Amino acid sequence: MSELKKIYWLIKKDLLSLKRHPPRIVAMIVFPLIMMLLFGYGMGGELSNLPIVVVSQDNGQLSNMTLETIKDTDVYKVVEVTDNIDNAKQMVDDGKVKAAIILPADYDSNSTGSKSVTLYLDSSDQMASQVIIPATQGIFSKISAMASQSQNMQLASSQGTVQLSQQNASANHNTDNTLNEFSEAVSLHITKIYGNIRYMDFLVPAILGMTIMMSCMMGMGSSIAGERETGELPRLFMTPTNISTVIGGKIISKLLVELVKALILLGLAIFLFNVSIKGGIIPTFILLVLGAICFVGFGVMLSARTSTQEDYTQMVMPFCMPMMFVSGVFYPIETMPWIFQKIAYIFPLTYLNDAMRGVMLKGQTLGDVWIDIVILIAFTLLFFIIGVKTFNRDV
């Protein structure tokens, strides 16, 4: 009987300990819920609602039928229909849309000459490209079938048919794919503005950012919350040392480690996976350093009032895991449910990923990604201000 009482008191002690640490209770409930939502609604499945722009320079029956077919396709989300080719291309260049489908000025004419439809594609998003290309091929195959059945549209001058050819603007593109036959000669030209991008090329910039994020945030837990739990931090505060000095020392030591890690990761990405860095190694390294400072600040903010490393871990995971999944590391943000798209833009990792891909895949300069840089700096200042102001040396 006495042993049962001991077991009872041990259980009670553990429950009381849990009660004294509210962050653990909240994380135990919130974290599984977040993961269920992410995997249940945001991850996996087919890519859809990819934003595109359509250039239509005619108002004939074939143009109207083509526009309706494109709009009815789940893969696309037509954000604009315009007659200005330059504006449409600029939208793709600026990252506002994934592609532009450009119908030629003579698209509705009854001439027997070849009509050239252009797919102007942002190939830096490799996953979206893999979906958009076959979907566009299928669209014009469907249009051909619909046009041949329409008695009001005299598109075919004979019983012969020609195959739709796919021509890539990149010299290395494979043109083996053949499409369904059309009633009139139509060629689809695919212009990949950043060349052929592999999935590894698409993945590596975000993986580098995610690795820095996880390392910095988890590292600050052991550096501050862990030392507070073991008593090292309280003993340090017994000396004539202010909070700014302690936090500054922790930040600098952590950054030194992360800088070395960033160089190693960049080297491995280049030599093991043959990843090209079109914008240069130095701008890429600067972005990783900025990301490291930002996430160190995030870690300082979260660890400011935690008394144990376990508390810190429970607090940081509901932030780290959603950032990994909704910040565009594995899937394009535009394909996620709208609520996750909104959440993505309140996480600093989203802006680090965007800047990293801009420099590494698109060859952009730091000036080209200045918006992402300014937002990361704003996050960094916010995290450090909150962390220093709320830091409790007596916890």
C-alpha positions as a Python dict, from the first residue, in 0.01 Angstrom:
ca = {
    (1, 'M'): (0, 0, 0),
    (2, 'S'): (283, 236, 83),
    (3, 'E'): (433, 178, -261),
    (4, 'L'): (105, 280, -422),
    (5, 'K'): (112, 603, -223),
    (6, 'K'): (465, 668, -342),
    (7, 'I'): (355, 619, -700),
    (8, 'Y'): (64, 857, -638),
    (9, 'W'): (291, 1126, -500),
    (10, 'L'): (536, 1083, -789),
    (11, 'I'): (251, 1131, -1036),
    (12, 'K'): (127, 1432, -843),
    (13, 'K'): (478, 1583, -838),
    (14, 'D'): (511, 1551, -1216),
    (15, 'L'): (168, 1701, -1274),
    (16, 'L'): (244, 1992, -1040),
    (17, 'S'): (572, 2047, -1222),
    (18, 'L'): (384, 2058, -1552),
    (19, 'K'): (133, 2303, -1401),
    (20, 'R'): (415, 2537, -1302),
    (21, 'H'): (531, 2554, -1665),
    (22, 'P'): (234, 2678, -1873),
    (23, 'P'): (436, 2692, -2199),
    (24, 'R'): (468, 2315, -2191),
    (25, 'I'): (92, 2268, -2156),
    (26, 'V'): (16, 2509, -2438),
    (27, 'A'): (277, 2355, -2669),
    (28, 'M'): (154, 2003, -2599),
    (29, 'I'): (-187, 2103, -2737),
    (30, 'V'): (-100, 2364, -2998),
    (31, 'F'): (192, 2190, -3167),
    (32, 'P'): (5, 1866, -3264),
    (33, 'L'): (-289, 2077, -3378),
    (34, 'I'): (-65, 2287, -3602),
    (35, 'M'): (96, 1979, -3752),
    (36, 'M'): (-244, 1821, -3826),
    (37, 'L'): (-356, 2139, -4000),
    (38, 'L'): (-37, 2166, -4202),
    (39, 'F'): (-34, 1806, -4320),
    (40, 'G'): (-411, 1783, -4354),
    (41, 'Y'): (-475, 2098, -4554),
    (42, 'G'): (-152, 2259, -4662),
    (43, 'M'): (90, 1988, -4769),
    (44, 'G'): (96, 1738, -5049),
    (45, 'G'): (-160, 1687, -5322),
    (46, 'E'): (-156, 1844, -5666),
    (47, 'L'): (-42, 2197, -5733),
    (48, 'S'): (-328, 2423, -5836),
    (49, 'N'): (-427, 2789, -5861),
    (50, 'L'): (-87, 2889, -5995),
    (51, 'P'): (-107, 3260, -6084),
    (52, 'I'): (-65, 3339, -6454),
    (53, 'V'): (-137, 3624, -6694),
    (54, 'V'): (-284, 3581, -7042),
    (55, 'V'): (-205, 3806, -7337),
    (56, 'S'): (-493, 3818, -7587),
    (57, 'Q'): (-465, 4062, -7876),
    (58, 'D'): (-783, 3959, -8059),
    (59, 'N'): (-1153, 3921, -7977),
    (60, 'G'): (-1249, 3638, -8209),
    (61, 'Q'): (-1425, 3313, -8127),
    (62, 'L'): (-1105, 3114, -8094),
    (63, 'S'): (-953, 3369, -7853),
    (64, 'N'): (-1267, 3371, -7640),
    (65, 'M'): (-1285, 2993, -7635),
    (66, 'T'): (-916, 2974, -7540),
    (67, 'L'): (-959, 3223, -7254),
    (68, 'E'): (-1259, 3034, -7117),
    (69, 'T'): (-1072, 2705, -7132),
    (70, 'I'): (-770, 2850, -6952),
    (71, 'K'): (-989, 3004, -6681),
    (72, 'D'): (-1170, 2673, -6628),
    (73, 'T'): (-843, 2487, -6568),
    (74, 'D'): (-775, 2422, -6198),
    (75, 'V'): (-399, 2445, -6246),
    (76, 'Y'): (-421, 2815, -6332),
    (77, 'K'): (-541, 3122, -6151),
    (78, 'V'): (-570, 3392, -6416),
    (79, 'V'): (-490, 3716, -6236),
    (80, 'E'): (-511, 3935, -6547),
    (81, 'V'): (-596, 3930, -6916),
    (82, 'T'): (-409, 4198, -7111),
    (83, 'D'): (-313, 4292, -7464),
    (84, 'N'): (28, 4428, -7361),
    (85, 'I'): (302, 4170, -7402),
    (86, 'D'): (570, 4375, -7228),
    (87, 'N'): (354, 4425, -6917),
    (88, 'A'): (277, 4055, -6902),
    (89, 'K'): (644, 3961, -6925),
    (90, 'Q'): (729, 4217, -6658),
    (91, 'M'): (477, 4054, -6423),
    (92, 'V'): (660, 3725, -6469),
    (93, 'D'): (1001, 3889, -6425),
    (94, 'D'): (882, 4056, -6103),
    (95, 'G'): (753, 3729, -5960),
    (96, 'K'): (389, 3842, -5952),
    (97, 'V'): (282, 3546, -6167),
    (98, 'K'): (440, 3214, -6258),
    (99, 'A'): (388, 3238, -6634),
    (100, 'A'): (238, 3435, -6921),
    (101, 'I'): (46, 3264, -7201),
    (102, 'I'): (84, 3490, -7504),
    (103, 'L'): (-161, 3444, -7791),
    (104, 'P'): (-40, 3593, -8123),
    (105, 'A'): (-212, 3886, -8293),
    (106, 'D'): (-329, 3660, -8580),
    (107, 'Y'): (-463, 3392, -8346),
    (108, 'D'): (-818, 3424, -8481),
    (109, 'S'): (-730, 3460, -8849),
    (110, 'N'): (-819, 3188, -9096),
    (111, 'S'): (-474, 3186, -9251),
    (112, 'T'): (-313, 2852, -9307),
    (113, 'G'): (24, 2968, -9176),
    (114, 'S'): (166, 2851, -8846),
    (115, 'K'): (44, 3037, -8539),
    (116, 'S'): (291, 3071, -8255),
    (117, 'V'): (168, 3066, -7894),
    (118, 'T'): (434, 3158, -7637),
    (119, 'L'): (458, 3031, -7280),
    (120, 'Y'): (679, 3279, -7095),
    (121, 'L'): (773, 3087, -6782),
    (122, 'D'): (938, 3164, -6448),
    (123, 'S'): (1152, 2851, -6437),
    (124, 'S'): (1305, 2936, -6097),
    (125, 'D'): (1000, 2767, -5939),
    (126, 'Q'): (1079, 2421, -6067),
    (127, 'M'): (775, 2252, -5915),
    (128, 'A'): (532, 2501, -6067),
    (129, 'S'): (708, 2472, -6404),
    (130, 'Q'): (662, 2095, -6408),
    (131, 'V'): (287, 2147, -6373),
    (132, 'I'): (238, 2450, -6598),
    (133, 'I'): (415, 2308, -6907),
    (134, 'P'): (204, 1992, -6952),
    (135, 'A'): (-111, 2179, -6848),
    (136, 'T'): (-50, 2435, -7123),
    (137, 'Q'): (13, 2159, -7374),
    (138, 'G'): (-313, 1996, -7271),
    (139, 'I'): (-501, 2327, -7299),
    (140, 'F'): (-414, 2372, -7666),
    (141, 'S'): (-480, 2009, -7741),
    (142, 'K'): (-829, 2059, -7598),
    (143, 'I'): (-872, 2385, -7792),
    (144, 'S'): (-781, 2204, -8113),
    (145, 'A'): (-1042, 1938, -8053),
    (146, 'M'): (-1309, 2196, -7969),
    (147, 'A'): (-1221, 2409, -8272),
    (148, 'S'): (-1237, 2117, -8512),
    (149, 'Q'): (-1588, 2032, -8391),
    (150, 'S'): (-1722, 2388, -8425),
    (151, 'Q'): (-1920, 2449, -8741),
    (152, 'N'): (-1899, 2825, -8694),
    (153, 'M'): (-1519, 2834, -8701),
    (154, 'Q'): (-1347, 2750, -9027),
    (155, 'L'): (-1011, 2660, -8890),
    (156, 'A'): (-918, 2364, -9108),
    (157, 'S'): (-865, 2396, -9485),
    (158, 'S'): (-810, 2024, -9544),
    (159, 'Q'): (-836, 1686, -9373),
    (160, 'G'): (-466, 1681, -9297),
    (161, 'T'): (-344, 1767, -8953),
    (162, 'V'): (-14, 1874, -8808),
    (163, 'Q'): (129, 1809, -8472),
    (164, 'L'): (185, 2083, -8215),
    (165, 'S'): (558, 2118, -8161),
    (166, 'Q'): (716, 2236, -7844),
    (167, 'Q'): (1025, 2454, -7882),
    (168, 'N'): (1220, 2565, -7577),
    (169, 'A'): (1409, 2896, -7578),
    (170, 'S'): (1687, 2725, -7385),
    (171, 'A'): (1947, 2549, -7599),
    (172, 'N'): (1955, 2251, -7364),
    (173, 'H'): (1582, 2189, -7358),
    (174, 'N'): (1459, 1847, -7467),
    (175, 'T'): (1204, 1873, -7750),
    (176, 'D'): (1103, 1509, -7764),
    (177, 'N'): (750, 1571, -7632),
    (178, 'T'): (481, 1564, -7900),
    (179, 'L'): (128, 1687, -7855),
    (180, 'N'): (-213, 1609, -7998),
    (181, 'E'): (-283, 1705, -8358),
    (182, 'F'): (-432, 2043, -8440),
    (183, 'S'): (-663, 2138, -8722),
    (184, 'E'): (-428, 2425, -8804),
    (185, 'A'): (-53, 2462, -8767),
    (186, 'V'): (19, 2590, -8414),
    (187, 'S'): (355, 2591, -8241),
    (188, 'L'): (404, 2636, -7867),
    (189, 'H'): (727, 2816, -7779),
    (190, 'I'): (836, 2775, -7418),
    (191, 'T'): (1065, 3048, -7294),
    (192, 'K'): (1222, 2958, -6960),
    (193, 'I'): (1357, 3291, -6843),
    (194, 'Y'): (1602, 3136, -6595),
    (195, 'G'): (1692, 2829, -6799),
    (196, 'N'): (1639, 2470, -6688),
    (197, 'I'): (1611, 2450, -6310),
    (198, 'R'): (1638, 2117, -6128),
    (199, 'Y'): (1439, 2041, -5816),
    (200, 'M'): (1768, 2030, -5625),
    (201, 'D'): (1845, 2383, -5746),
    (202, 'F'): (1501, 2495, -5630),
    (203, 'L'): (1534, 2320, -5293),
    (204, 'V'): (1890, 2407, -5183),
    (205, 'P'): (1850, 2785, -5124),
    (206, 'A'): (1552, 2728, -4894),
    (207, 'I'): (1719, 2432, -4722),
    (208, 'L'): (2017, 2655, -4642),
    (209, 'G'): (1786, 2916, -4493),
    (210, 'M'): (1587, 2656, -4299),
    (211, 'T'): (1904, 2498, -4160),
    (212, 'I'): (2030, 2836, -4037),
    (213, 'M'): (1689, 2904, -3883),
    (214, 'M'): (1673, 2572, -3694),
    (215, 'S'): (2035, 2590, -3580),
    (216, 'C'): (2013, 2947, -3452),
    (217, 'M'): (1681, 2911, -3275),
    (218, 'M'): (1754, 2575, -3115),
    (219, 'G'): (2109, 2684, -3030),
    (220, 'M'): (1987, 2983, -2832),
    (221, 'G'): (1783, 2745, -2618),
    (222, 'S'): (2091, 2565, -2495),
    (223, 'S'): (2292, 2887, -2479),
    (224, 'I'): (2052, 3088, -2261),
    (225, 'A'): (1769, 2871, -2129),
    (226, 'G'): (1999, 2572, -2080),
    (227, 'E'): (2263, 2771, -1890),
    (228, 'R'): (1991, 2934, -1684),
    (229, 'E'): (1865, 2588, -1586),
    (230, 'T'): (2211, 2461, -1491),
    (231, 'G'): (2287, 2773, -1290),
    (232, 'E'): (2567, 2903, -1510),
    (233, 'L'): (2375, 3213, -1616),
    (234, 'P'): (2270, 3314, -1260),
    (235, 'R'): (2632, 3281, -1147),
    (236, 'L'): (2739, 3500, -1435),
    (237, 'F'): (2491, 3767, -1327),
    (238, 'M'): (2639, 3765, -979),
    (239, 'T'): (2939, 3937, -1133),
    (240, 'P'): (2918, 4306, -1231),
    (241, 'T'): (2787, 4221, -1580),
    (242, 'N'): (2482, 4380, -1739),
    (243, 'I'): (2223, 4209, -1956),
    (244, 'S'): (2340, 4370, -2282),
    (245, 'T'): (2692, 4235, -2236),
    (246, 'V'): (2569, 3882, -2170),
    (247, 'I'): (2327, 3881, -2464),
    (248, 'G'): (2586, 4044, -2690),
    (249, 'G'): (2844, 3780, -2604),
    (250, 'K'): (2596, 3499, -2665),
    (251, 'I'): (2495, 3646, -2999),
    (252, 'I'): (2851, 3696, -3125),
    (253, 'S'): (2963, 3347, -3025),
    (254, 'K'): (2658, 3193, -3192),
    (255, 'L'): (2706, 3396, -3508),
    (256, 'L'): (3069, 3288, -3538),
    (257, 'V'): (2956, 2925, -3533),
    (258, 'E'): (2681, 2993, -3786),
    (259, 'L'): (2914, 3179, -4022),
    (260, 'V'): (3145, 2880, -4038),
    (261, 'K'): (2847, 2651, -4084),
    (262, 'A'): (2711, 2871, -4365),
    (263, 'L'): (3042, 2852, -4552),
    (264, 'I'): (3052, 2473, -4514),
    (265, 'L'): (2692, 2436, -4633),
    (266, 'L'): (2755, 2655, -4937),
    (267, 'G'): (3065, 2454, -5024),
    (268, 'L'): (2880, 2123, -4990),
    (269, 'A'): (2590, 2250, -5201),
    (270, 'I'): (2829, 2348, -5480),
    (271, 'F'): (3057, 2044, -5480),
    (272, 'L'): (2811, 1766, -5389),
    (273, 'F'): (2501, 1880, -5575),
    (274, 'N'): (2656, 2099, -5845),
    (275, 'V'): (2433, 2386, -5743),
    (276, 'S'): (2503, 2705, -5933),
    (277, 'I'): (2490, 3042, -5759),
    (278, 'K'): (2409, 3285, -6038),
    (279, 'G'): (2417, 3594, -5817),
    (280, 'G'): (2753, 3518, -5657),
    (281, 'I'): (2874, 3356, -5336),
    (282, 'I'): (2932, 3681, -5145),
    (283, 'P'): (2569, 3809, -5174),
    (284, 'T'): (2445, 3460, -5083),
    (285, 'F'): (2672, 3451, -4780),
    (286, 'I'): (2557, 3800, -4673),
    (287, 'L'): (2195, 3684, -4685),
    (288, 'L'): (2277, 3380, -4472),
    (289, 'V'): (2452, 3603, -4218),
    (290, 'L'): (2152, 3836, -4207),
    (291, 'G'): (1920, 3537, -4164),
    (292, 'A'): (2138, 3402, -3883),
    (293, 'I'): (2127, 3735, -3697),
    (294, 'C'): (1750, 3750, -3738),
    (295, 'F'): (1689, 3399, -3603),
    (296, 'V'): (1937, 3444, -3319),
    (297, 'G'): (1725, 3744, -3222),
    (298, 'F'): (1414, 3528, -3246),
    (299, 'G'): (1579, 3278, -3011),
    (300, 'V'): (1678, 3553, -2766),
    (301, 'M'): (1320, 3679, -2760),
    (302, 'L'): (1173, 3335, -2689),
    (303, 'S'): (1433, 3245, -2428),
    (304, 'A'): (1406, 3577, -2245),
    (305, 'R'): (1169, 3445, -1979),
    (306, 'T'): (1204, 3067, -1997),
    (307, 'S'): (1355, 2898, -1695),
    (308, 'T'): (1449, 2561, -1848),
    (309, 'Q'): (1565, 2428, -2181),
    (310, 'E'): (1260, 2201, -2201),
    (311, 'D'): (1032, 2503, -2168),
    (312, 'Y'): (1221, 2676, -2446),
    (313, 'T'): (1197, 2372, -2674),
    (314, 'Q'): (823, 2351, -2620),
    (315, 'M'): (788, 2720, -2703),
    (316, 'V'): (1009, 2723, -3011),
    (317, 'M'): (868, 2418, -3193),
    (318, 'P'): (525, 2575, -3270),
    (319, 'F'): (721, 2848, -3450),
    (320, 'C'): (991, 2640, -3621),
    (321, 'M'): (776, 2366, -3770),
    (322, 'P'): (512, 2590, -3932),
    (323, 'M'): (789, 2807, -4076),
    (324, 'M'): (943, 2499, -4238),
    (325, 'F'): (619, 2409, -4413),
    (326, 'V'): (448, 2737, -4502),
    (327, 'S'): (750, 2950, -4595),
    (328, 'G'): (794, 2794, -4937),
    (329, 'V'): (1078, 2555, -4855),
    (330, 'F'): (920, 2250, -5020),
    (331, 'Y'): (607, 2383, -5192),
    (332, 'P'): (523, 2713, -5366),
    (333, 'I'): (336, 2943, -5128),
    (334, 'E'): (84, 3033, -5400),
    (335, 'T'): (-52, 2675, -5406),
    (336, 'M'): (-134, 2661, -5034),
    (337, 'P'): (-476, 2741, -4885),
    (338, 'W'): (-526, 3116, -4852),
    (339, 'I'): (-497, 3114, -4472),
    (340, 'F'): (-151, 2953, -4492),
    (341, 'Q'): (-48, 3206, -4756),
    (342, 'K'): (-134, 3486, -4513),
    (343, 'I'): (51, 3313, -4229),
    (344, 'A'): (359, 3261, -4448),
    (345, 'Y'): (417, 3634, -4479),
    (346, 'I'): (438, 3689, -4104),
    (347, 'F'): (739, 3453, -4082),
    (348, 'P'): (1091, 3584, -4153),
    (349, 'L'): (1193, 3257, -4320),
    (350, 'T'): (961, 3339, -4612),
    (351, 'Y'): (1160, 3652, -4693),
    (352, 'L'): (1496, 3479, -4645),
    (353, 'N'): (1390, 3201, -4884),
    (354, 'D'): (1266, 3451, -5141),
    (355, 'A'): (1592, 3647, -5128),
    (356, 'M'): (1807, 3334, -5141),
    (357, 'R'): (1625, 3199, -5448),
    (358, 'G'): (1639, 3541, -5612),
    (359, 'V'): (2018, 3556, -5578),
    (360, 'M'): (2102, 3188, -5635),
    (361, 'L'): (1851, 3098, -5909),
    (362, 'K'): (1767, 3427, -6080),
    (363, 'G'): (2106, 3595, -6054),
    (364, 'Q'): (1962, 3897, -5876),
    (365, 'T'): (2173, 4139, -5676),
    (366, 'L'): (2118, 4242, -5315),
    (367, 'G'): (1962, 4560, -5453),
    (368, 'D'): (1704, 4354, -5640),
    (369, 'V'): (1591, 4181, -5320),
    (370, 'W'): (1604, 4493, -5103),
    (371, 'I'): (1244, 4453, -4988),
    (372, 'D'): (1321, 4110, -4839),
    (373, 'I'): (1636, 4249, -4677),
    (374, 'V'): (1453, 4545, -4522),
    (375, 'I'): (1185, 4315, -4381),
    (376, 'L'): (1447, 4081, -4235),
    (377, 'I'): (1624, 4376, -4071),
    (378, 'A'): (1291, 4498, -3929),
    (379, 'F'): (1223, 4151, -3785),
    (380, 'T'): (1574, 4143, -3638),
    (381, 'L'): (1535, 4479, -3462),
    (382, 'L'): (1193, 4380, -3330),
    (383, 'F'): (1319, 4049, -3190),
    (384, 'F'): (1621, 4203, -3018),
    (385, 'I'): (1423, 4492, -2868),
    (386, 'I'): (1161, 4257, -2725),
    (387, 'G'): (1426, 4010, -2610),
    (388, 'V'): (1635, 4269, -2423),
    (389, 'K'): (1332, 4447, -2275),
    (390, 'T'): (1170, 4127, -2147),
    (391, 'F'): (1489, 3944, -2046),
    (392, 'N'): (1454, 3823, -1687),
    (393, 'R'): (1784, 3758, -1518),
    (394, 'D'): (1611, 3624, -1208),
    (395, 'V'): (1406, 3343, -1368),
}
